[in-house]
Amino acid sequence: MITCISSKGQIVLPAEIRRQDAIEAGQEFDIERLERGEYKLVRRAPPLNQGLIEWMLNCPTKGYFVPVNSEPTATL
């Protein structure tokens, strides 16, 4: 695949690669210069809990997450 650098210095990843790897706008990457003309591009991992709230709210089993009665830790 071939891509080019824009006048703003941006590199465009071809649509096929974005689709295969589920790359979306706004995702961050680290780039490392290995040597002249050779570079390594690695997608940064999202925060571990990213999307957790949405996942829990979309739980198909309503009432699955219920409050648990417990004592405050200050009294222990």
PDB file with SEQRES, HELIX, SHEET and CRYST1 records, atoms N, CA, C and O in Angstrom:
SEQRES   1 A   76  MET ILE THR CYS ILE SER SER LYS GLY GLN ILE VAL LEU          
SEQRES   2 A   76  PRO ALA GLU ILE ARG ARG GLN ASP ALA ILE GLU ALA GLY          
SEQRES   3 A   76  GLN GLU PHE ASP ILE GLU ARG LEU GLU ARG GLY GLU TYR          
SEQRES   4 A   76  LYS LEU VAL ARG ARG ALA PRO PRO LEU ASN GLN GLY LEU          
SEQRES   5 A   76  ILE GLU TRP MET LEU ASN CYS PRO THR LYS GLY TYR PHE          
SEQRES   6 A   76  VAL PRO VAL ASN SER GLU PRO THR ALA THR LEU                  
HELIX    1 AA1 ALA A   15  GLN A   20  1                                   6    
HELIX    2 AA2 LEU A   52  LEU A   57  1                                   6    
HELIX    3 AA3 THR A   73  THR A   75  5                                   3    
SHEET    1 AA1 2 PHE A  29  GLU A  35  0                                        
SHEET    2 AA1 2 GLU A  38  ARG A  43 -1                                        
CRYST1    1.000    1.000    1.000  90.00  90.00  90.00 P 1           1          
ATOM      1  N   MET A   1       0.838  -1.178   0.000  1.00  0.00           N  
ATOM      2  CA  MET A   1       0.000   0.000   0.000  1.00  0.00           C  
ATOM      3  C   MET A   1       0.881   1.240   0.000  1.00  0.00           C  
ATOM      4  O   MET A   1       1.991   1.232   0.534  1.00  0.00           O  
ATOM      5  N   ILE A   2       0.386   2.267  -0.587  1.00  0.00           N  
ATOM      6  CA  ILE A   2       1.118   3.530  -0.670  1.00  0.00           C  
ATOM      7  C   ILE A   2       0.300   4.614   0.009  1.00  0.00           C  
ATOM      8  O   ILE A   2      -0.925   4.646  -0.100  1.00  0.00           O  
ATOM      9  N   THR A   3       0.986   5.494   0.705  1.00  0.00           N  
ATOM     10  CA  THR A   3       0.346   6.647   1.322  1.00  0.00           C  
ATOM     11  C   THR A   3       1.272   7.840   1.131  1.00  0.00           C  
ATOM     12  O   THR A   3       2.387   7.684   0.634  1.00  0.00           O  
ATOM     13  N   CYS A   4       0.830   9.010   1.515  1.00  0.00           N  
ATOM     14  CA  CYS A   4       1.673  10.193   1.363  1.00  0.00           C  
ATOM     15  C   CYS A   4       1.518  11.094   2.594  1.00  0.00           C  
ATOM     16  O   CYS A   4       0.632  10.900   3.426  1.00  0.00           O  
ATOM     17  N   ILE A   5       2.384  12.054   2.675  1.00  0.00           N  
ATOM     18  CA  ILE A   5       2.337  13.022   3.770  1.00  0.00           C  
ATOM     19  C   ILE A   5       1.659  14.277   3.251  1.00  0.00           C  
ATOM     20  O   ILE A   5       1.984  14.762   2.167  1.00  0.00           O  
ATOM     21  N   SER A   6       0.721  14.803   4.019  1.00  0.00           N  
ATOM     22  CA  SER A   6      -0.003  16.003   3.607  1.00  0.00           C  
ATOM     23  C   SER A   6       0.876  17.234   3.790  1.00  0.00           C  
ATOM     24  O   SER A   6       1.969  17.152   4.350  1.00  0.00           O  
ATOM     25  N   SER A   7       0.388  18.372   3.313  1.00  0.00           N  
ATOM     26  CA  SER A   7       1.125  19.632   3.468  1.00  0.00           C  
ATOM     27  C   SER A   7       1.242  20.035   4.932  1.00  0.00           C  
ATOM     28  O   SER A   7       2.074  20.871   5.285  1.00  0.00           O  
ATOM     29  N   LYS A   8       0.402  19.437   5.792  1.00  0.00           N  
ATOM     30  CA  LYS A   8       0.457  19.709   7.227  1.00  0.00           C  
ATOM     31  C   LYS A   8       1.364  18.717   7.955  1.00  0.00           C  
ATOM     32  O   LYS A   8       1.488  18.787   9.178  1.00  0.00           O  
ATOM     33  N   GLY A   9       2.001  17.793   7.227  1.00  0.00           N  
ATOM     34  CA  GLY A   9       2.882  16.807   7.833  1.00  0.00           C  
ATOM     35  C   GLY A   9       2.152  15.587   8.371  1.00  0.00           C  
ATOM     36  O   GLY A   9       2.719  14.823   9.152  1.00  0.00           O  
ATOM     37  N   GLN A  10       0.909  15.396   7.968  1.00  0.00           N  
ATOM     38  CA  GLN A  10       0.113  14.271   8.451  1.00  0.00           C  
ATOM     39  C   GLN A  10       0.273  13.067   7.530  1.00  0.00           C  
ATOM     40  O   GLN A  10       0.333  13.206   6.308  1.00  0.00           O  
ATOM     41  N   ILE A  11       0.342  11.885   8.135  1.00  0.00           N  
ATOM     42  CA  ILE A  11       0.423  10.639   7.378  1.00  0.00           C  
ATOM     43  C   ILE A  11      -0.951   9.984   7.412  1.00  0.00           C  
ATOM     44  O   ILE A  11      -1.555   9.855   8.477  1.00  0.00           O  
ATOM     45  N   VAL A  12      -1.436   9.578   6.265  1.00  0.00           N  
ATOM     46  CA  VAL A  12      -2.748   8.941   6.171  1.00  0.00           C  
ATOM     47  C   VAL A  12      -2.560   7.429   6.134  1.00  0.00           C  
ATOM     48  O   VAL A  12      -1.837   6.901   5.289  1.00  0.00           O  
ATOM     49  N   LEU A  13      -3.225   6.734   7.070  1.00  0.00           N  
ATOM     50  CA  LEU A  13      -3.226   5.275   7.029  1.00  0.00           C  
ATOM     51  C   LEU A  13      -4.333   4.840   6.071  1.00  0.00           C  
ATOM     52  O   LEU A  13      -5.465   5.310   6.186  1.00  0.00           O  
ATOM     53  N   PRO A  14      -4.026   3.961   5.140  1.00  0.00           N  
ATOM     54  CA  PRO A  14      -5.046   3.522   4.182  1.00  0.00           C  
ATOM     55  C   PRO A  14      -6.271   2.922   4.889  1.00  0.00           C  
ATOM     56  O   PRO A  14      -6.157   2.318   5.956  1.00  0.00           O  
ATOM     57  N   ALA A  15      -7.431   3.102   4.272  1.00  0.00           N  
ATOM     58  CA  ALA A  15      -8.696   2.653   4.851  1.00  0.00           C  
ATOM     59  C   ALA A  15      -8.682   1.163   5.169  1.00  0.00           C  
ATOM     60  O   ALA A  15      -9.246   0.748   6.181  1.00  0.00           O  
ATOM     61  N   GLU A  16      -8.056   0.362   4.337  1.00  0.00           N  
ATOM     62  CA  GLU A  16      -8.019  -1.087   4.567  1.00  0.00           C  
ATOM     63  C   GLU A  16      -7.312  -1.418   5.888  1.00  0.00           C  
ATOM     64  O   GLU A  16      -7.766  -2.285   6.634  1.00  0.00           O  
ATOM     65  N   ILE A  17      -6.210  -0.734   6.173  1.00  0.00           N  
ATOM     66  CA  ILE A  17      -5.486  -0.958   7.426  1.00  0.00           C  
ATOM     67  C   ILE A  17      -6.325  -0.480   8.603  1.00  0.00           C  
ATOM     68  O   ILE A  17      -6.411  -1.166   9.621  1.00  0.00           O  
ATOM     69  N   ARG A  18      -6.949   0.699   8.473  1.00  0.00           N  
ATOM     70  CA  ARG A  18      -7.798   1.213   9.559  1.00  0.00           C  
ATOM     71  C   ARG A  18      -8.942   0.257   9.855  1.00  0.00           C  
ATOM     72  O   ARG A  18      -9.289   0.037  11.015  1.00  0.00           O  
ATOM     73  N   ARG A  19      -9.516  -0.301   8.828  1.00  0.00           N  
ATOM     74  CA  ARG A  19     -10.635  -1.231   8.991  1.00  0.00           C  
ATOM     75  C   ARG A  19     -10.157  -2.537   9.653  1.00  0.00           C  
ATOM     76  O   ARG A  19     -10.802  -3.032  10.576  1.00  0.00           O  
ATOM     77  N   GLN A  20      -9.040  -3.089   9.187  1.00  0.00           N  
ATOM     78  CA  GLN A  20      -8.523  -4.350   9.727  1.00  0.00           C  
ATOM     79  C   GLN A  20      -8.183  -4.243  11.211  1.00  0.00           C  
ATOM     80  O   GLN A  20      -8.406  -5.184  11.973  1.00  0.00           O  
ATOM     81  N   ASP A  21      -7.645  -3.100  11.618  1.00  0.00           N  
ATOM     82  CA  ASP A  21      -7.186  -2.935  12.993  1.00  0.00           C  
ATOM     83  C   ASP A  21      -8.113  -2.077  13.845  1.00  0.00           C  
ATOM     84  O   ASP A  21      -7.744  -1.699  14.957  1.00  0.00           O  
ATOM     85  N   ALA A  22      -9.301  -1.764  13.354  1.00  0.00           N  
ATOM     86  CA  ALA A  22     -10.289  -0.964  14.080  1.00  0.00           C  
ATOM     87  C   ALA A  22      -9.681   0.345  14.593  1.00  0.00           C  
ATOM     88  O   ALA A  22      -9.859   0.709  15.755  1.00  0.00           O  
ATOM     89  N   ILE A  23      -8.968   1.039  13.720  1.00  0.00           N  
ATOM     90  CA  ILE A  23      -8.355   2.320  14.066  1.00  0.00           C  
ATOM     91  C   ILE A  23      -9.377   3.417  13.806  1.00  0.00           C  
ATOM     92  O   ILE A  23      -9.947   3.508  12.719  1.00  0.00           O  
ATOM     93  N   GLU A  24      -9.600   4.252  14.826  1.00  0.00           N  
ATOM     94  CA  GLU A  24     -10.587   5.326  14.709  1.00  0.00           C  
ATOM     95  C   GLU A  24      -9.907   6.678  14.893  1.00  0.00           C  
ATOM     96  O   GLU A  24      -8.813   6.764  15.450  1.00  0.00           O  
ATOM     97  N   ALA A  25     -10.560   7.717  14.423  1.00  0.00           N  
ATOM     98  CA  ALA A  25     -10.039   9.077  14.566  1.00  0.00           C  
ATOM     99  C   ALA A  25      -9.806   9.397  16.036  1.00  0.00           C  
ATOM    100  O   ALA A  25     -10.619   9.043  16.890  1.00  0.00           O  
ATOM    101  N   GLY A  26      -8.714  10.054  16.324  1.00  0.00           N  
ATOM    102  CA  GLY A  26      -8.409  10.462  17.686  1.00  0.00           C  
ATOM    103  C   GLY A  26      -7.530   9.483  18.457  1.00  0.00           C  
ATOM    104  O   GLY A  26      -7.017   9.826  19.522  1.00  0.00           O  
ATOM    105  N   GLN A  27      -7.348   8.265  17.934  1.00  0.00           N  
ATOM    106  CA  GLN A  27      -6.481   7.308  18.625  1.00  0.00           C  
ATOM    107  C   GLN A  27      -5.032   7.770  18.504  1.00  0.00           C  
ATOM    108  O   GLN A  27      -4.634   8.357  17.498  1.00  0.00           O  
ATOM    109  N   GLU A  28      -4.252   7.494  19.548  1.00  0.00           N  
ATOM    110  CA  GLU A  28      -2.869   7.976  19.584  1.00  0.00           C  
ATOM    111  C   GLU A  28      -1.883   6.865  19.237  1.00  0.00           C  
ATOM    112  O   GLU A  28      -2.116   5.686  19.505  1.00  0.00           O  
ATOM    113  N   PHE A  29      -0.770   7.285  18.629  1.00  0.00           N  
ATOM    114  CA  PHE A  29       0.290   6.373  18.233  1.00  0.00           C  
ATOM    115  C   PHE A  29       1.629   6.922  18.687  1.00  0.00           C  
ATOM    116  O   PHE A  29       1.809   8.135  18.792  1.00  0.00           O  
ATOM    117  N   ASP A  30       2.564   6.028  18.955  1.00  0.00           N  
ATOM    118  CA  ASP A  30       3.954   6.402  19.196  1.00  0.00           C  
ATOM    119  C   ASP A  30       4.697   6.122  17.900  1.00  0.00           C  
ATOM    120  O   ASP A  30       4.450   5.113  17.239  1.00  0.00           O  
ATOM    121  N   ILE A  31       5.609   7.021  17.539  1.00  0.00           N  
ATOM    122  CA  ILE A  31       6.427   6.809  16.357  1.00  0.00           C  
ATOM    123  C   ILE A  31       7.890   6.880  16.770  1.00  0.00           C  
ATOM    124  O   ILE A  31       8.290   7.745  17.549  1.00  0.00           O  
ATOM    125  N   GLU A  32       8.666   5.973  16.245  1.00  0.00           N  
ATOM    126  CA  GLU A  32      10.082   5.889  16.578  1.00  0.00           C  
ATOM    127  C   GLU A  32      10.886   5.853  15.283  1.00  0.00           C  
ATOM    128  O   GLU A  32      10.563   5.107  14.359  1.00  0.00           O  
ATOM    129  N   ARG A  33      11.928   6.664  15.228  1.00  0.00           N  
ATOM    130  CA  ARG A  33      12.810   6.645  14.062  1.00  0.00           C  
ATOM    131  C   ARG A  33      13.845   5.553  14.281  1.00  0.00           C  
ATOM    132  O   ARG A  33      14.656   5.640  15.203  1.00  0.00           O  
ATOM    133  N   LEU A  34      13.821   4.530  13.443  1.00  0.00           N  
ATOM    134  CA  LEU A  34      14.767   3.428  13.569  1.00  0.00           C  
ATOM    135  C   LEU A  34      16.093   3.780  12.894  1.00  0.00           C  
ATOM    136  O   LEU A  34      17.168   3.569  13.455  1.00  0.00           O  
ATOM    137  N   GLU A  35      15.994   4.314  11.696  1.00  0.00           N  
ATOM    138  CA  GLU A  35      17.145   4.824  10.955  1.00  0.00           C  
ATOM    139  C   GLU A  35      16.604   5.669   9.813  1.00  0.00           C  
ATOM    140  O   GLU A  35      15.390   5.772   9.640  1.00  0.00           O  
ATOM    141  N   ARG A  36      17.471   6.259   9.050  1.00  0.00           N  
ATOM    142  CA  ARG A  36      17.025   7.152   7.977  1.00  0.00           C  
ATOM    143  C   ARG A  36      16.048   6.431   7.043  1.00  0.00           C  
ATOM    144  O   ARG A  36      16.382   5.420   6.425  1.00  0.00           O  
ATOM    145  N   GLY A  37      14.835   6.979   6.960  1.00  0.00           N  
ATOM    146  CA  GLY A  37      13.818   6.431   6.074  1.00  0.00           C  
ATOM    147  C   GLY A  37      13.063   5.234   6.630  1.00  0.00           C  
ATOM    148  O   GLY A  37      12.221   4.668   5.933  1.00  0.00           O  
ATOM    149  N   GLU A  38      13.341   4.833   7.863  1.00  0.00           N  
ATOM    150  CA  GLU A  38      12.667   3.687   8.463  1.00  0.00           C  
ATOM    151  C   GLU A  38      12.096   4.079   9.822  1.00  0.00           C  
ATOM    152  O   GLU A  38      12.807   4.604  10.679  1.00  0.00           O  
ATOM    153  N   TYR A  39      10.797   3.817  10.007  1.00  0.00           N  
ATOM    154  CA  TYR A  39      10.101   4.258  11.207  1.00  0.00           C  
ATOM    155  C   TYR A  39       9.222   3.137  11.738  1.00  0.00           C  
ATOM    156  O   TYR A  39       8.827   2.238  10.995  1.00  0.00           O  
ATOM    157  N   LYS A  40       8.921   3.198  13.018  1.00  0.00           N  
ATOM    158  CA  LYS A  40       8.047   2.227  13.660  1.00  0.00           C  
ATOM    159  C   LYS A  40       6.863   2.987  14.255  1.00  0.00           C  
ATOM    160  O   LYS A  40       7.045   3.942  15.009  1.00  0.00           O  
ATOM    161  N   LEU A  41       5.663   2.561  13.914  1.00  0.00           N  
ATOM    162  CA  LEU A  41       4.442   3.193  14.384  1.00  0.00           C  
ATOM    163  C   LEU A  41       3.686   2.177  15.237  1.00  0.00           C  
ATOM    164  O   LEU A  41       3.378   1.079  14.771  1.00  0.00           O  
ATOM    165  N   VAL A  42       3.383   2.546  16.501  1.00  0.00           N  
ATOM    166  CA  VAL A  42       2.698   1.632  17.419  1.00  0.00           C  
ATOM    167  C   VAL A  42       1.526   2.362  18.062  1.00  0.00           C  
ATOM    168  O   VAL A  42       1.679   3.451  18.614  1.00  0.00           O  
ATOM    169  N   ARG A  43       0.346   1.737  17.977  1.00  0.00           N  
ATOM    170  CA  ARG A  43      -0.841   2.341  18.594  1.00  0.00           C  
ATOM    171  C   ARG A  43      -0.704   2.256  20.109  1.00  0.00           C  
ATOM    172  O   ARG A  43      -0.368   1.207  20.659  1.00  0.00           O  
ATOM    173  N   ARG A  44      -0.970   3.378  20.771  1.00  0.00           N  
ATOM    174  CA  ARG A  44      -0.954   3.398  22.241  1.00  0.00           C  
ATOM    175  C   ARG A  44      -2.165   2.656  22.758  1.00  0.00           C  
ATOM    176  O   ARG A  44      -3.251   2.749  22.186  1.00  0.00           O  
ATOM    177  N   ALA A  45      -1.981   1.927  23.830  1.00  0.00           N  
ATOM    178  CA  ALA A  45      -3.088   1.184  24.435  1.00  0.00           C  
ATOM    179  C   ALA A  45      -4.039   2.166  25.117  1.00  0.00           C  
ATOM    180  O   ALA A  45      -3.595   3.105  25.778  1.00  0.00           O  
ATOM    181  N   PRO A  46      -5.338   1.949  24.958  1.00  0.00           N  
ATOM    182  CA  PRO A  46      -6.295   2.820  25.657  1.00  0.00           C  
ATOM    183  C   PRO A  46      -6.224   2.555  27.158  1.00  0.00           C  
ATOM    184  O   PRO A  46      -5.739   1.502  27.572  1.00  0.00           O  
ATOM    185  N   PRO A  47      -6.697   3.485  27.974  1.00  0.00           N  
ATOM    186  CA  PRO A  47      -6.737   3.234  29.417  1.00  0.00           C  
ATOM    187  C   PRO A  47      -7.483   1.931  29.708  1.00  0.00           C  
ATOM    188  O   PRO A  47      -8.438   1.593  29.009  1.00  0.00           O  
ATOM    189  N   LEU A  48      -7.057   1.209  30.724  1.00  0.00           N  
ATOM    190  CA  LEU A  48      -7.625  -0.105  31.014  1.00  0.00           C  
ATOM    191  C   LEU A  48      -9.137  -0.093  31.210  1.00  0.00           C  
ATOM    192  O   LEU A  48      -9.808  -1.061  30.851  1.00  0.00           O  
ATOM    193  N   ASN A  49      -9.685   0.979  31.771  1.00  0.00           N  
ATOM    194  CA  ASN A  49     -11.124   1.006  32.042  1.00  0.00           C  
ATOM    195  C   ASN A  49     -11.913   1.773  30.978  1.00  0.00           C  
ATOM    196  O   ASN A  49     -13.099   2.041  31.170  1.00  0.00           O  
ATOM    197  N   GLN A  50     -11.278   2.127  29.866  1.00  0.00           N  
ATOM    198  CA  GLN A  50     -11.996   2.872  28.828  1.00  0.00           C  
ATOM    199  C   GLN A  50     -13.156   2.030  28.294  1.00  0.00           C  
ATOM    200  O   GLN A  50     -12.955   0.888  27.880  1.00  0.00           O  
ATOM    201  N   GLY A  51     -14.338   2.575  28.301  1.00  0.00           N  
ATOM    202  CA  GLY A  51     -15.526   1.899  27.806  1.00  0.00           C  
ATOM    203  C   GLY A  51     -16.229   1.033  28.838  1.00  0.00           C  
ATOM    204  O   GLY A  51     -17.277   0.455  28.547  1.00  0.00           O  
ATOM    205  N   LEU A  52     -15.671   0.932  30.039  1.00  0.00           N  
ATOM    206  CA  LEU A  52     -16.257   0.061  31.061  1.00  0.00           C  
ATOM    207  C   LEU A  52     -17.649   0.522  31.482  1.00  0.00           C  
ATOM    208  O   LEU A  52     -18.565  -0.290  31.604  1.00  0.00           O  
ATOM    209  N   ILE A  53     -17.806   1.827  31.703  1.00  0.00           N  
ATOM    210  CA  ILE A  53     -19.117   2.351  32.126  1.00  0.00           C  
ATOM    211  C   ILE A  53     -20.175   2.069  31.068  1.00  0.00           C  
ATOM    212  O   ILE A  53     -21.275   1.621  31.393  1.00  0.00           O  
ATOM    213  N   GLU A  54     -19.846   2.330  29.796  1.00  0.00           N  
ATOM    214  CA  GLU A  54     -20.805   2.079  28.719  1.00  0.00           C  
ATOM    215  C   GLU A  54     -21.161   0.599  28.655  1.00  0.00           C  
ATOM    216  O   GLU A  54     -22.320   0.239  28.450  1.00  0.00           O  
ATOM    217  N   TRP A  55     -20.145  -0.263  28.835  1.00  0.00           N  
ATOM    218  CA  TRP A  55     -20.381  -1.701  28.794  1.00  0.00           C  
ATOM    219  C   TRP A  55     -21.330  -2.123  29.914  1.00  0.00           C  
ATOM    220  O   TRP A  55     -22.264  -2.895  29.693  1.00  0.00           O  
ATOM    221  N   MET A  56     -21.080  -1.608  31.117  1.00  0.00           N  
ATOM    222  CA  MET A  56     -21.928  -1.969  32.252  1.00  0.00           C  
ATOM    223  C   MET A  56     -23.352  -1.451  32.074  1.00  0.00           C  
ATOM    224  O   MET A  56     -24.311  -2.152  32.397  1.00  0.00           O  
ATOM    225  N   LEU A  57     -23.497  -0.227  31.561  1.00  0.00           N  
ATOM    226  CA  LEU A  57     -24.833   0.335  31.364  1.00  0.00           C  
ATOM    227  C   LEU A  57     -25.611  -0.394  30.278  1.00  0.00           C  
ATOM    228  O   LEU A  57     -26.842  -0.402  30.291  1.00  0.00           O  
ATOM    229  N   ASN A  58     -24.897  -1.003  29.341  1.00  0.00           N  
ATOM    230  CA  ASN A  58     -25.544  -1.731  28.249  1.00  0.00           C  
ATOM    231  C   ASN A  58     -25.699  -3.216  28.551  1.00  0.00           C  
ATOM    232  O   ASN A  58     -25.999  -4.001  27.651  1.00  0.00           O  
ATOM    233  N   CYS A  59     -25.500  -3.608  29.795  1.00  0.00           N  
ATOM    234  CA  CYS A  59     -25.632  -5.008  30.186  1.00  0.00           C  
ATOM    235  C   CYS A  59     -27.032  -5.494  29.827  1.00  0.00           C  
ATOM    236  O   CYS A  59     -28.018  -4.883  30.239  1.00  0.00           O  
ATOM    237  N   PRO A  60     -27.134  -6.584  29.065  1.00  0.00           N  
ATOM    238  CA  PRO A  60     -28.465  -7.050  28.651  1.00  0.00           C  
ATOM    239  C   PRO A  60     -29.321  -7.569  29.807  1.00  0.00           C  
ATOM    240  O   PRO A  60     -30.546  -7.593  29.693  1.00  0.00           O  
ATOM    241  N   THR A  61     -28.716  -7.977  30.895  1.00  0.00           N  
ATOM    242  CA  THR A  61     -29.457  -8.481  32.044  1.00  0.00           C  
ATOM    243  C   THR A  61     -29.665  -7.339  33.023  1.00  0.00           C  
ATOM    244  O   THR A  61     -28.747  -6.982  33.761  1.00  0.00           O  
ATOM    245  N   LYS A  62     -30.835  -6.774  33.037  1.00  0.00           N  
ATOM    246  CA  LYS A  62     -31.122  -5.662  33.936  1.00  0.00           C  
ATOM    247  C   LYS A  62     -31.162  -6.177  35.372  1.00  0.00           C  
ATOM    248  O   LYS A  62     -31.652  -7.274  35.639  1.00  0.00           O  
ATOM    249  N   GLY A  63     -30.650  -5.384  36.271  1.00  0.00           N  
ATOM    250  CA  GLY A  63     -30.624  -5.775  37.668  1.00  0.00           C  
ATOM    251  C   GLY A  63     -29.447  -6.672  38.022  1.00  0.00           C  
ATOM    252  O   GLY A  63     -29.350  -7.144  39.155  1.00  0.00           O  
ATOM    253  N   TYR A  64     -28.558  -6.910  37.077  1.00  0.00           N  
ATOM    254  CA  TYR A  64     -27.392  -7.758  37.327  1.00  0.00           C  
ATOM    255  C   TYR A  64     -26.456  -7.114  38.341  1.00  0.00           C  
ATOM    256  O   TYR A  64     -25.927  -7.781  39.230  1.00  0.00           O  
ATOM    257  N   PHE A  65     -26.260  -5.812  38.195  1.00  0.00           N  
ATOM    258  CA  PHE A  65     -25.399  -5.082  39.124  1.00  0.00           C  
ATOM    259  C   PHE A  65     -26.281  -4.492  40.215  1.00  0.00           C  
ATOM    260  O   PHE A  65     -27.080  -3.591  39.958  1.00  0.00           O  
ATOM    261  N   VAL A  66     -26.135  -4.997  41.416  1.00  0.00           N  
ATOM    262  CA  VAL A  66     -26.955  -4.533  42.527  1.00  0.00           C  
ATOM    263  C   VAL A  66     -26.055  -4.020  43.644  1.00  0.00           C  
ATOM    264  O   VAL A  66     -24.933  -4.504  43.796  1.00  0.00           O  
ATOM    265  N   PRO A  67     -26.521  -3.048  44.431  1.00  0.00           N  
ATOM    266  CA  PRO A  67     -25.722  -2.554  45.545  1.00  0.00           C  
ATOM    267  C   PRO A  67     -25.502  -3.654  46.582  1.00  0.00           C  
ATOM    268  O   PRO A  67     -26.363  -4.510  46.784  1.00  0.00           O  
ATOM    269  N   VAL A  68     -24.366  -3.623  47.221  1.00  0.00           N  
ATOM    270  CA  VAL A  68     -24.036  -4.606  48.246  1.00  0.00           C  
ATOM    271  C   VAL A  68     -23.996  -3.876  49.577  1.00  0.00           C  
ATOM    272  O   VAL A  68     -23.311  -2.862  49.716  1.00  0.00           O  
ATOM    273  N   ASN A  69     -24.731  -4.392  50.558  1.00  0.00           N  
ATOM    274  CA  ASN A  69     -24.702  -3.792  51.903  1.00  0.00           C  
ATOM    275  C   ASN A  69     -23.375  -4.121  52.553  1.00  0.00           C  
ATOM    276  O   ASN A  69     -22.971  -5.283  52.606  1.00  0.00           O  
ATOM    277  N   SER A  70     -22.696  -3.099  53.048  1.00  0.00           N  
ATOM    278  CA  SER A  70     -21.423  -3.315  53.721  1.00  0.00           C  
ATOM    279  C   SER A  70     -21.204  -2.224  54.748  1.00  0.00           C  
ATOM    280  O   SER A  70     -21.864  -1.185  54.731  1.00  0.00           O  
ATOM    281  N   GLU A  71     -20.270  -2.479  55.636  1.00  0.00           N  
ATOM    282  CA  GLU A  71     -19.936  -1.482  56.661  1.00  0.00           C  
ATOM    283  C   GLU A  71     -18.871  -0.554  56.103  1.00  0.00           C  
ATOM    284  O   GLU A  71     -18.052  -0.963  55.280  1.00  0.00           O  
ATOM    285  N   PRO A  72     -18.882   0.702  56.552  1.00  0.00           N  
ATOM    286  CA  PRO A  72     -17.816   1.596  56.141  1.00  0.00           C  
ATOM    287  C   PRO A  72     -16.481   1.090  56.660  1.00  0.00           C  
ATOM    288  O   PRO A  72     -16.426   0.524  57.752  1.00  0.00           O  
ATOM    289  N   THR A  73     -15.423   1.277  55.920  1.00  0.00           N  
ATOM    290  CA  THR A  73     -14.105   0.787  56.339  1.00  0.00           C  
ATOM    291  C   THR A  73     -13.558   1.553  57.535  1.00  0.00           C  
ATOM    292  O   THR A  73     -12.644   1.065  58.199  1.00  0.00           O  
ATOM    293  N   ALA A  74     -14.092   2.747  57.833  1.00  0.00           N  
ATOM    294  CA  ALA A  74     -13.620   3.547  58.952  1.00  0.00           C  
ATOM    295  C   ALA A  74     -13.915   2.851  60.287  1.00  0.00           C  
ATOM    296  O   ALA A  74     -13.227   3.104  61.276  1.00  0.00           O  
ATOM    297  N   THR A  75     -14.931   1.980  60.325  1.00  0.00           N  
ATOM    298  CA  THR A  75     -15.302   1.318  61.575  1.00  0.00           C  
ATOM    299  C   THR A  75     -14.568   0.010  61.788  1.00  0.00           C  
ATOM    300  O   THR A  75     -14.730  -0.612  62.838  1.00  0.00           O  
ATOM    301  N   LEU A  76     -13.781  -0.421  60.845  1.00  0.00           N  
ATOM    302  CA  LEU A  76     -13.070  -1.701  60.967  1.00  0.00           C  
ATOM    303  C   LEU A  76     -11.795  -1.575  61.747  1.00  0.00           C  
ATOM    304  O   LEU A  76     -11.086  -2.563  61.936  1.00  0.00           O  
TER     305      LEU A  76                                                      
END                                                                             
